Amino acid sequence: MKTTTKKDYDCVQSVRKVRERIAKDTEGKSPKEILEYFRRKKNKNTRFGKGQ
């Protein structure tokens, strides 16, 4: 199926970039270190800096 509209934003490409960045950031880390990575990310991305 061919698209008929021009896309300015490619969601699939964006998600792939994020996944690649996460894989690079967590490469070689232990499971505990990976969990801590996501906890830091969650706290950083919340409005008040703490999990909800």
C-alpha positions in Angstrom: 0.0 0.0 0.0 1.4 3.3 -1.0 0.8 6.5 1.0 -0.8 9.4 -0.7 0.1 12.1 1.7 3.5 13.6 2.5 4.6 13.0 6.1 6.4 15.6 8.1 6.9 13.3 11.1 7.6 9.6 11.1 6.5 8.0 14.4 8.2 4.6 13.6 11.5 6.2 12.9 11.2 8.2 16.2 10.5 5.1 18.2 13.4 3.3 16.7 15.7 6.1 17.6 14.5 6.1 21.2 15.0 2.3 21.4 18.5 2.5 20.0 19.4 5.2 22.5 18.1 3.1 25.4 19.9 0.0 24.2 23.1 2.0 23.9 22.6 3.6 27.4 21.9 0.2 29.1 24.5 -1.9 27.2 26.6 -4.0 29.5 24.7 -3.0 32.7 23.3 -5.5 35.2 19.5 -5.9 35.7 19.7 -3.7 38.8 21.6 -1.0 37.0 19.0 -1.1 34.2 16.1 -0.7 36.6 17.9 2.2 38.3 18.3 3.8 34.8 14.6 3.7 34.2 13.8 4.9 37.7 16.0 8.0 37.1 14.4 8.5 33.7 10.9 8.3 35.2 11.8 10.8 38.0 13.4 13.2 35.6 10.4 13.1 33.3 7.7 13.7 35.9 6.5 17.2 36.7 7.8 17.5 40.2 10.8 15.2 40.0 9.2 12.3 41.9 7.2 9.3 40.8 3.5 9.5 41.1 
